[in-house]
Amino acid sequence: MRDAIVVGAGPAGSAAARHLARSGLDVLVLEKSSFPREKVCGDGLTPRAVTELRGLGVDLTAPGWFPNKGIRLIGAGHRLELPWPDGHGLTRTRADLDELLARTAIDAGAELRENTKVTAPIQANGRVTGVRTSDGAEHKARLVIAADGASSRFCVSLGLRARRDRPIGIAGRRYFRSPRHDDDHLECWLDLAPAGYGWVFGMGDGTCNVGVALLRSEHPDYHRLLNRWLASLSPSWGFTEENAVGPVRGAALPMGFSRRPHYLPGLLLVGDSGGMVNPSNGEGIAYALEAARIAAEVITTASASPFPERVLRKYPSAIRHANGGPFTLGRAFTRAIDDPRIMRLATRHGLSRPALMRFALTIVGGLPAPAAPTAADRLAAALARITPAS
């Protein structure tokens, strides 16, 4: 019997597997596809994600990483550049990133099986004890980690469906050959739609990842929004059909803990499967990597405890403690800017006041506090900390 089975080898699953394997646990990772594989994403990694990657032991000086030093916000006739308060950001295609993280899990001792689709859980006495796969095999483990993405068929098979009171956003992106590929800021356009924004992320390889995110719309048409926005941009940037690299692709954004509980006896949810995407901006990778680390810490502690179930039941509260407050504030913020009037007001007044914008991003956007925080930075962190998770 394995110590843990991880369903899905995205960032959350592979990170959890690496942490667990480095702690000496016997880990099996089951991935339905094979690497390299496509994944719709903005490909932008904030300093929060970079910190988690560094903790995983990933070599961030190797080829393939492209650094950025801050975020550029554009809207309502304003342009504001905010440097990352501590550290730097990165971009890397998800086709590269996901495979790299899966290989680091293998290097730590985890076993990866690609082209292996998990079809159903195995249960005994009210506890998840393993999984069945499409080839008819059964795999037993003391614990199973669901890291199979937004739809999480594994969770659905256990009756864990997405909550109807939590927004499911959507994002669409496309790659373009562009002279802006070496831009040293992640660029976000804030006034494209209520509760929506556009992005331009330089990949450093001759291309840009360009896309839009709609965080609350009931029936979002990201194709139309993206095409309308691109038509308004300078042709010299290269975001035209003849410079496109591949088609427009879209993906769901399961936000604000949209699937709970995060622990059932024998099962932990990490990343998109647990709705661990920030409702205010659609960022998910940093939170997936964080959840993977927290899950691994809990599992490792439980494996050495005489009362392992008591330890495992602390996992949901650990996740809420990490991000419950910011997610609650993020949901409220996104509900507010779903009103076009409030969206215009927030953009116009926020971008003309850098201190106010940094304060807001610290509270709801996961912007890290600087090494030498100001009084406003400390207040923002305190507000996020004391806001109850819901």
C-alpha positions in Angstrom: 0.0 0.0 0.0 1.3 3.4 -0.9 1.5 6.3 1.5 -0.2 8.6 -1.0 -1.7 8.6 -4.4 -1.9 12.0 -6.3 -4.5 12.3 -8.9 -3.3 14.8 -11.5 0.2 16.1 -12.3 -0.4 19.8 -12.6 1.5 22.2 -10.4 -0.5 21.3 -7.3 -0.2 17.6 -7.7 3.5 17.5 -8.7 4.5 19.9 -6.0 2.6 17.8 -3.4 4.3 14.7 -4.7 7.8 16.3 -4.5 7.3 17.5 -1.0 6.0 14.1 0.2 8.7 12.1 -1.6 11.4 14.3 -0.2 10.0 13.5 3.2 10.5 9.8 2.5 6.9 8.8 1.7 5.9 6.4 -1.0 4.0 8.4 -3.6 2.3 7.5 -6.9 1.2 10.2 -9.3 -1.4 9.3 -11.9 -1.8 11.7 -14.9 -4.4 11.2 -17.5 -2.4 12.7 -20.4 1.3 12.7 -21.2 4.0 15.4 -21.2 4.4 17.9 -22.7 0.8 18.9 -22.7 -1.2 22.1 -23.3 -2.7 24.0 -20.4 -4.6 27.3 -20.7 -3.0 29.9 -18.4 -1.5 33.3 -18.4 1.9 31.8 -17.7 2.7 34.6 -15.2 4.3 33.7 -11.9 4.1 36.3 -9.1 6.8 36.5 -6.4 4.5 34.4 -4.2 4.7 31.5 -6.7 8.5 32.1 -7.2 9.0 31.6 -3.4 7.1 28.3 -3.6 9.2 27.1 -6.6 12.4 28.0 -4.8 11.2 26.0 -1.8 10.7 23.0 -4.1 14.3 23.3 -5.1 13.6 24.3 -8.7 16.6 25.8 -10.5 15.3 29.3 -11.4 18.5 30.2 -13.2 18.2 27.5 -15.8 17.1 28.3 -19.4 13.4 28.8 -20.0 12.5 31.3 -17.2 11.9 34.9 -18.1 12.0 37.4 -15.1 9.9 40.4 -14.6 10.2 43.1 -12.0 6.6 44.3 -11.4 3.1 44.8 -12.7 1.9 47.5 -15.0 -1.8 48.5 -14.7 -3.6 50.4 -17.5 -7.0 51.8 -17.5 -9.2 55.0 -17.6 -6.4 56.9 -19.3 -3.9 56.0 -16.6 -0.8 53.9 -16.6 0.8 52.7 -13.3 3.8 50.6 -12.7 4.2 48.9 -9.4 7.5 47.1 -8.7 7.2 43.8 -6.9 7.9 44.8 -3.2 10.2 41.9 -2.6 11.7 39.5 -5.1 10.8 39.1 -8.8 8.2 37.4 -11.0 8.7 35.0 -13.8 7.0 33.7 -16.9 7.2 30.2 -18.4 4.8 28.3 -20.6 2.6 25.8 -18.8 3.7 23.1 -21.2 7.2 23.5 -19.9 6.3 24.3 -16.3 4.1 21.3 -15.7 6.5 18.9 -17.1 9.4 20.4 -15.2 7.5 20.1 -11.9 6.4 16.5 -12.7 10.1 15.6 -13.3 11.2 17.2 -10.1 8.7 14.9 -8.3 10.2 11.9 -10.0 13.7 13.1 -9.0 12.6 13.2 -5.4 11.4 9.6 -5.6 7.8 9.8 -6.6 6.5 7.4 -9.3 4.7 9.0 -12.2 2.4 7.1 -14.5 1.3 9.1 -17.6 -1.7 8.3 -19.8 -3.4 6.8 -16.7 -6.9 8.0 -16.2 -8.5 7.7 -12.7 -12.1 6.6 -13.1 -13.4 6.1 -9.6 -12.4 6.1 -5.9 -12.0 3.0 -3.8 -13.8 3.4 -0.4 -14.0 1.3 2.7 -15.7 2.1 6.0 -16.5 5.6 4.9 -12.9 6.4 3.9 -11.1 6.8 0.6 -8.5 4.1 0.4 -7.4 4.2 -3.2 -8.4 4.7 -6.9 -9.4 2.7 -9.9 -8.0 3.5 -13.3 -9.2 3.0 -16.9 -7.0 0.0 -17.4 -8.9 -1.8 -14.7 -6.2 -1.6 -12.1 -6.7 -0.7 -8.4 -4.2 1.3 -6.5 -4.4 1.4 -2.7 -3.0 4.2 -0.5 -3.4 5.6 3.0 -4.3 8.9 1.5 -5.4 10.3 -1.9 -4.8 13.8 -3.0 -7.2 15.2 -5.6 -5.3 17.6 -7.9 -7.2 16.9 -11.1 -8.2 20.5 -11.9 -11.3 22.6 -12.1 -13.7 19.9 -13.2 -12.2 17.4 -10.7 -14.2 14.3 -11.9 -12.6 12.5 -9.0 -14.2 14.8 -6.5 -17.5 14.8 -8.3 -17.6 11.0 -8.1 -17.5 11.4 -4.3 -20.4 14.0 -4.4 -18.1 17.0 -4.0 -19.5 19.4 -6.6 -18.7 23.1 -7.1 -20.7 25.4 -4.9 -23.4 27.4 -6.7 -22.8 30.5 -4.5 -19.1 30.8 -5.7 -18.2 32.4 -9.0 -16.7 30.3 -11.8 -14.8 32.7 -14.0 -13.3 32.0 -17.4 -10.1 33.1 -19.2 -9.1 32.9 -22.8 -5.5 33.4 -24.2 -3.5 33.2 -27.3 0.2 33.4 -28.1 1.6 36.0 -30.6 5.0 36.7 -32.0 5.7 40.2 -30.8 8.5 42.7 -30.3 7.1 43.1 -26.8 8.2 39.6 -25.8 10.9 40.9 -23.5 8.8 43.4 -21.5 10.0 43.4 -17.9 6.5 44.0 -16.4 3.4 41.9 -16.4 0.8 44.2 -18.0 -2.9 44.2 -17.1 -5.7 46.3 -18.7 -8.4 46.9 -16.2 -11.3 48.6 -18.0 -12.2 46.1 -20.7 -15.3 44.8 -18.9 -17.0 44.8 -15.5 -15.1 42.3 -13.3 -12.7 41.6 -16.2 -9.3 42.5 -17.4 -6.8 41.8 -20.2 -3.2 40.8 -19.9 0.0 41.0 -21.9 2.8 38.8 -20.5 6.2 38.7 -22.3 7.6 35.2 -22.5 11.1 36.2 -23.5 11.2 33.8 -26.4 9.8 36.0 -29.1 6.2 35.6 -28.1 3.7 37.1 -25.7 0.9 35.4 -23.9 -2.2 37.7 -24.4 -5.5 37.0 -22.9 -8.6 38.1 -21.0 -10.2 37.0 -17.8 -13.9 37.4 -16.8 -14.3 36.8 -13.1 -18.1 37.0 -12.6 -20.1 37.0 -15.8 -22.8 34.3 -16.0 -22.2 33.6 -19.7 -18.9 35.2 -20.6 -17.9 35.6 -24.2 -14.2 35.8 -23.9 -13.6 35.3 -27.7 -15.5 38.5 -28.5 -13.9 40.5 -25.6 -10.4 39.4 -26.6 -11.0 40.1 -30.3 -12.4 43.6 -29.6 -9.5 44.5 -27.3 -6.8 43.2 -29.7 -8.4 45.3 -32.5 -7.9 48.4 -30.4 -4.2 47.8 -29.8 -1.3 49.1 -31.9 -0.6 46.8 -34.9 3.1 47.3 -34.2 2.8 45.1 -31.1 2.1 42.2 -33.4 -1.2 40.9 -31.8 -2.6 40.2 -35.2 -3.8 37.0 -37.0 -0.7 36.6 -39.1 1.5 36.7 -35.9 -0.7 34.3 -33.9 0.9 31.1 -32.7 -2.0 28.6 -32.3 -5.7 29.2 -31.6 -7.5 31.0 -28.8 -8.0 28.6 -25.9 -10.1 29.0 -22.8 -10.4 27.5 -19.3 -12.6 27.8 -16.3 -11.4 29.7 -13.1 -12.8 27.9 -10.0 -12.5 30.7 -7.4 -12.8 31.4 -3.8 -12.8 27.8 -2.4 -15.6 26.8 -4.8 -15.4 23.2 -3.8 -15.4 22.1 -0.2 -14.7 20.5 2.2 -11.1 20.3 1.5 -10.7 17.1 3.5 -12.8 13.9 3.6 -11.5 10.8 5.4 -8.6 9.7 3.3 -8.9 12.5 0.7 -7.3 16.0 0.5 -8.1 18.6 -2.2 -5.4 20.9 -3.6 -5.3 23.6 -6.2 -8.1 24.0 -8.7 -9.9 20.9 -7.5 -10.6 22.8 -4.3 -11.4 26.1 -6.0 -8.1 27.7 -4.8 -8.1 30.6 -7.3 -8.0 34.2 -6.1 -11.5 35.7 -6.9 -10.1 39.2 -7.4 -7.6 38.4 -10.2 -7.9 34.8 -11.2 -4.4 33.8 -10.0 -4.1 30.1 -9.2 -0.6 28.8 -9.5 0.8 30.4 -6.4 -2.2 29.2 -4.3 -1.9 25.7 -5.8 1.8 25.5 -4.9 1.0 26.8 -1.4 -1.8 24.3 -0.9 0.5 21.5 -2.0 3.1 22.4 0.5 0.5 22.7 3.3 -1.1 19.4 2.4 2.4 17.7 2.4 3.2 19.2 5.8 0.0 17.9 7.3 0.4 14.5 5.7 4.0 14.2 6.8 3.1 15.2 10.4 0.2 12.8 10.4 2.3 9.9 9.2 4.4 10.2 12.3 1.5 10.8 14.7 -0.2 8.2 16.9 -3.4 10.0 16.0 -3.1 10.7 12.3 -6.7 11.4 11.6 -6.7 14.2 14.2 -3.8 15.8 12.4 -5.4 15.4 8.9 -8.6 17.1 10.0 -6.6 20.2 10.6 -5.9 20.6 6.8 -9.0 22.7 6.0 -8.3 25.1 8.7 -4.7 25.5 7.7 -5.9 26.3 4.1 -8.4 28.8 5.4 -5.8 30.4 7.6 -3.5 30.8 4.7 -5.9 32.4 2.2 -9.5 32.4 3.6 -9.4 36.1 4.5 -8.1 37.4 1.2 -10.5 35.1 -0.7 -13.4 36.5 1.2 -12.3 40.1 0.5 -11.7 39.1 -3.1 -15.2 37.8 -3.6 -16.6 41.0 -2.2 -14.4 43.1 -4.3 -15.2 41.3 -7.5 -19.0 41.5 -6.8 -18.6 45.2 -6.4 -16.7 45.8 -9.7 -19.3 43.7 -11.6 -21.2 47.0 -11.6 -19.7 49.0 -14.5 -20.0 52.2 -12.6 -18.0 50.9 -9.7 -15.5 49.4 -12.1 -14.9 52.7 -13.8 -14.7 54.5 -10.5 -12.2 52.1 -9.0 -10.0 52.1 -12.1 -10.0 55.9 -12.5 -9.3 56.7 -8.8 -7.1 53.7 -8.1 -4.7 54.1 -10.9 -4.1 57.8 -10.1 -3.2 56.9 -6.6 -0.3 54.4 -6.4 -0.4 54.0 -2.6 -4.1 53.2 -2.7 -3.6 50.7 -5.5 -0.8 48.9 -3.7 -2.9 48.9 -0.6 -5.8 47.3 -2.5 -3.6 44.7 -4.2 -2.1 43.7 -0.9 -5.5 43.1 0.6 -7.2 41.2 -2.2 -4.6 40.5 -4.8 -2.0 38.6 -2.9 0.7 41.2 -3.4 3.5 40.3 -1.0 4.4 42.7 1.7 7.8 44.4 1.2 10.8 43.5 3.4 10.4 46.9 5.1 6.6 47.4 5.2 5.0 50.8 5.7 2.1 51.4 8.1 -0.3 51.0 5.1 1.4 47.7 4.3 1.0 46.5 7.8 -2.7 47.6 7.9 -3.4 45.8 4.6 -1.9 42.6 5.9 -3.8 42.9 9.2 -7.1 43.4 7.4 -6.5 40.3 5.2 -5.5 38.3 8.3 -8.5 39.2 10.5 -11.2 38.8 7.7 -13.0 35.6 8.4 -12.9 32.9 5.8 -16.3 31.8 4.4 
